[in-house]
Amino acid sequence: MAVEKLRKEETLEMRRRLIGQSCRLFYSDDPVKIVRARGQYLFDENGERYLDCISNVHHVGHCHPSITAAAAAQMDLLNTNARFLHDNIVTYADRLAATLPEKLSEANDLALRLAQQYTQHEDVIVLDHAYHGHLMSLIDISPYKFRKLAGQKEWVHVATLPDTYRGTYGEDHPNPGQAYADTVKDLIEEVHRKGRKISAFFAESMPSVGGQIILPQGYSTKVAEYVRSAGGVFVADEVQTGFGRVGSHFWAFQLHGEGFCPDIVTMGKPMGNGHPLACVATTVEIAAAFAANGVEYFNTFGGNPVSCAIGLALLDVIEKEDLRGNAQRVGAHLKDLLTKIQTRHQVIGDVRGVGLFVGVELVKDRERKTPATETAALVVKRLKEEDKICVSTDGPWESVVKFKPPMCFSMEDAELVVQCIDRILTDMEASDG
């Protein structure tokens, strides 16, 4: 039965009355009511079109016809308990394995359990400002969350975020990757002095909540060496960055060279194009150790035929539409345009990114790098109100304007966004002057 269409004001009143206030809306002062979407565009109840620069979950574009057709066809045929034998789950696992640099078997909560079972250690190292999910176990390893809640657990250890813009070791350092990796080595030694053992180093391949950070070359390789020497495993969280977002590679961790491969890779969000789908890939040895505990791992609809059909369709779209190539070309163009306007606006402290994962850090003073939080919020607000462009902020001070659009984002989209940012910053500078 269709839900009767409500006026925006009615929808907002009902949401405030019926939905918990911790479930925040974008643009909470004046929310956008979206009723349909296609590709990189959102449409409100009045038919007004918005350019979507933030919905990385809808990886190949909103409501992609190939994805919806695959979902509908499989839903019409079968969707059942994953304990029945079915082709889709094994076909999808085989397709995913082909994208990884070495053969791996079979999101973040399971990875944590795998690491602790395999190593028989408990302690975890995470990066500062990290966010890995909202389950209790994942809040415990997410400084972004636990610092606002119960605080840091004894078995969780926070490593320095390897930020070459704001951190101790900048781009002018001869080897920032090694320098930041050595801070992890020092942390491991500190953990050992307490009589504790490391199970895993857990990190996003490119930290998002931390501020769209690009890890320095060599960092992950050296950290993996230190962690494995300590008896732990390296877990790469690709929930934000996987499935070709970086353009040049299918996975962001591959930016660190062909010789580097994590022990566990987690993925989610983009793999279902908005449909809830997640996966953990690991080695045969780690999977076997997990099975050896004698406790069955079971998830009633995990790997169900419909979800796997959607996942397979998404992989096809990425290949057929050359979305990795598009991410590389358009992302480079977007970054280049942003770098050009940086020369005209002192408030732009840094432009960084790879593929369609780009951040613009705004500062009040380039020398002191004082976060321009209010300016970033105003840019987001004006882009939405004046230009119907949806962006958002991230970083420890919410001073980084971030871009993680659907992978069908175009050259024209990039040019439009940068022109509008340029105009808004010029206008703000004139007002201040």
N, C-alpha and C positions, 0 to 999 in steps of 0.2 A: 504493500500500500504506500503510495507516494506521500511524502510529508508535505503538508500545506506550506506554501511559500510565505515566509514571514518578512515583515519590514525589517530593515537593518536595526532600527531602534528596539524592536521587539526581540530580535535575536540576541542583541547585546544585553538587554535586561534579563532575559532568561539564562544566558550564560553566567552572568554575575550572580544570579540567584541559585543556579543548579550545579555549576562547575566550580571546583575548588580554586581559590584565588592564587594558589601556588602555580597553577597552570596558566602561565602568562601569555598574553597576546602580543603579536607584533604591533607596533604603533599603538600602545595601550591608550594613549590620550584620544586617538581618533582611529580605531581599528578599521581595517579594510575587510569588507565582506566579499569573499571570492566565491563565485558560483560555477565557474568553469575555467578550463585551462587547455592550452595546446602549445606544444613545443616549449619555447622560452617565455611564453606570455600567459598572464593571468587576467581574468575578466571579472569585474565586480557586478553587482546586481543591476547596475545601470548600463552595462555593456562597455564601461570604461576599461581600456587596455593598460596593463602594467607590465613593464619589462622586468623579468625575474632574474636577479643576479645572485640569489642566495639559495635556491632550492637544489642543492647538490644531490638530495635524495632522489629526485626525479631525473635520473642520470642521463638518459638519452632524450629527455624532453617529456613534458606533461602529456599524459594520455596518448602515447605513441600508438598508432593503429596496429602495429605488429605485436606489441605487448598485450593490448586489450583483446586482440583476436585470439592469441595463444591462451590467455587466461579463460576467456569465454568458452573456447572449444574444449579445453580440458575439464572445466567445471561442468560442462554439459555431459561429459563422458564419465568422469570419475574423480572424486576427491575423497580419500579415505585414510584410515590409520596407516602410518608409515611402517608398521610391522608386517604388512602384506608386501610381497615381492612386486616391484614395478620397475619398468625400464627408466623412467625419468630421473630417478635419484642417482642411479649408477651412471647414466649418460651425462648428467650434469656434473657429477664428481669427476668424471673422466675429462670433460671439457675444461673444467677449472684447473685440474692437475697439469694440463698441457700449457697453461699460461704461466706456471711457476718454473723457476730455474732448475729445480730438481724434483724428482717424483716424491709427492707427499700424499698421505692418506687422509682419509676423512677430514654469544660470541665472547666475549671477554671473560665472563664468569667461568665458562668451561675451560678457557685457556689457563686461567688461574688454577683451577683444579688439576688440570693436566700437568702443569709445571710442578705443583707441590707434590703430586703423587709420584711423578717420575724421579724427582730429585730427593724426595723424602726430607726436604727442607721447607721451612715456612716463609722466610723473609723475602720481601719484594722490594726492588728499587724502582722508583718512578721519577719522572721529570717534574720539576716544579711547575705549578699552574696546570698540570695535566687533568684531563677529564676522560674517563673510560666507561661511564655508564651510571645508571641510577639504582641498580640493585645494591643492597647493603654491602656486599663484598666488593663492589666496584667503587662505591663511595669511599670505602676504606683506602683504596689506592688512587684516589683522585683528589690531590691537594686543592683544586679549584672548588671542590665541594666540602671536604672534611674540615677545612679551616673555618667554615661557616657553621659547622655542626658540632660533632662530638670531639673533634680534634684528631691528632695523629696517633695511630696504633703503634705499639712497641715493635711490631714486626714489619712496619712500613718505613722505608728510608727514602728521603727526597734528595735527588741529585740536582745539581745546577742546570737550569735550562740553557742549552747551548745556543744562545742568541748572540750573533755576531754584530748586531746593531747596538743593543743595550748592555750586553754582558761584559764580563771581565776581559774576555779575549775577543777583540774585534776583527774585522776583515784585514786590518793592518798587521795582525799578528802573523808570524811566519808559518804557523801550523795550528790554527784554532781547533781543528778537529782533534788533533792529538792532545792539545791542552785541556779541552773539555772532557775528553775521554779519561784523562788522568785524574780528573776530579771524581769520576766514578770509581776508579781504581782505589783512590784514597778512601772513599766511602766504604768500599768492600772491606778494606783493611780495618776500618773503624768497627764495622759490624763483627768481624772476626774477633777483635779484641774484647767484644762483649760476650763472646762465647756463642754467637749465633751463626747461622749458615744461610746463604742466599739460594732461593729457589729460582728467581727470575728477575730479569730486567725487562720492564714493561714500558713501551713507549710508542706513541704515534710516529709513523714514518716521517710525517711533517706535522708538528704540533699546531693544532688549530685554535683551540681556546687560548693557548699560550700567546697567540698573536700572529698566526700564519708564518710560523718559523720554518726556515729552510736549514736543515741540519748541515753543518760544515762537512766538507769532504773528509773521509777517513774516520769520522766519529763513530759511526755504527760498527764498522769493521773492528776497530780497536776495543770498543765497549764489549762486543761479542766475545772477543778474545779474553778479556779480563773476567767476564761473567762465567764463561765456560771453564776457565781455569779454576774458578772458585766453586765449581760444581753446579752452576745454575744454567738456565736456558734464556735465550733471547726471544722475546715476544714482540712482534711488530703489529701494531694496531693500524689496519688499513681501512677502517670503517669510513673515514672521510676521504681518503686519498686513492683508494684502489680503483680498478677497472678502467685504467687509461687516463685518469684525470691529469696526470703530469704530461701526457702527450708522448714523450719520447719512449716511455715504457708502460707496461701494463700495471705495474706496481711501483709505488714511490720508493720502496726500499731498494729497487734495482738501480736507483740513481747512484748508489754507492759502489757500483762495479759488479761485473759478472761473478767475481769470487765471493760475493757476500750473499748469504741466504739465512734468514732467521730460522729458529727451531720451531716456532709456532707463528702462524699468521691468522689474524682475525679479520673478518670482513662482514659487512652488513649494509645498511641504508641503500647505497646506490644499486646493489645487486638485484633488487626487486623493483626498481623504478617507482618506489612508493608503496609497493606491496611488502609486508613484513617478511623479510628473508635475511638470514644471517648464516655464517659458516665459520668453522675453524679448520684450518689445514695444519697438519703436523707430520712428523716423521713416523715411520712404522714402529720404531723403537719406543717413542713416547706414547703412541696409541696402545701398544702392547702392554706397557707398564700400567696404563690406566685400566685396561681390561683385566689385568692380573689382580686387581683389588677385590674381585669377586662380586662387585656390585654393578648391576646392569645400568647402563645409561640409556634412558628412554624419554622421548619427548613425543607425545601422541601425534602431533601434526608436523613435527620437524621433518623436513624432507618430503612433504606430501606431494602428490602428482601435480597439483595446480601450481604450487610455489615453484617447483622445479621447472615446469613448462615456462613460467614467466622468466625464470633465470636463464633458461636456454635461449628464449626469444631475445632477451637483452644482449646476450653475447653475440647473437647473429646481427643485431642492429649495429652494435659497435663496429663489427667488421664490415658489413655491407655499406654503411654510411661513412666509413673512415673517420670515426669520431675521435680516435686518438690523434690522427693527423690534424683534424680540425682544432682540437685542444692545443696542439703544439703551435699551429699557425696563428690562431686567434689569440691565444694566451700571450704569445710573444708580441703581437701587435698591441694588445691592451697594455702590457707592461712597458713597451716602448713609448706609447702615447702618454702614459702616466709619468714616466721619467722625464719626458719633454716638458710637461707642465710643472714638474717639480722645480725647474730652473726659474719659473716665474712666481712661485708661491713658497715663501719661506716656511709656511706652516707644514709643508710636506717634508717630513724628516727622512723618510725612507720608503722606497718602493721595492717590494721583493715578491718572489713567487716563481712557480714553474707550471707551465701549462695553464689550465683554468683553475689555479689555486694561487690567488694573488692577494697581497695585503698592502695597504697604504697607511703608514703610520704618521699621524699628525702630532706636531709638537708646538709648544709655545715658543721655544727657543732651541735652535738647532745645536748650539754648543752644549747646553745643559740637558737637552732632550726631555724637557718637561712635558709630560703628556697633555695633549690638548683634548681632553675628554669632552668638554662642552662643545667645542667646535665640531668634533666628529659626530656628536649626536645631532647637531644642527644641520650638518651636511646630509645626514640620513633623512631627517625630517623634511628638508626642503626638496630633496630628490623625489621623495614620495608625493609631496603636495604639489610641487610645481611641474614635475616632469614625468610623473607616474612611473618612476623607477624604484624598485625595491632592493635596497642594500641593507646591511647591518654592520655592527661593530663587534670587535673581539679584542682579546689581549687583557693583561692584568688590570689595565686602567680604562678599558673600553675605548681606547684611542686609535685602534686600527680599523679602518674601513675595509671590509673583506669582500672578496669576490669568489664565489664558488657556484657559478650558474650551471644550468643544464648544459650538457656537452654539445648541444646544437647551437649554442651562442655564436653569433656571426660577427664578421668584421664590422658591419654597420652598427651592430649593437654596441660593440666596444667603442667605436668612434662617438656614438651618441652619448654614452655614459661619461666619457672623459670630457667631451664638450660641455656637458651640463655641470660637472664638477668644477671645471675651469671657470665657468660663468659664475657659479655660486661663490667660489673662493674669491674671485675678483670683486664681486659685489660686497662680500663681507669685509674685505680689506679696504674698500672705498668707504664703507660705513665706519670702520674703526679709525680711518685716517682723518 
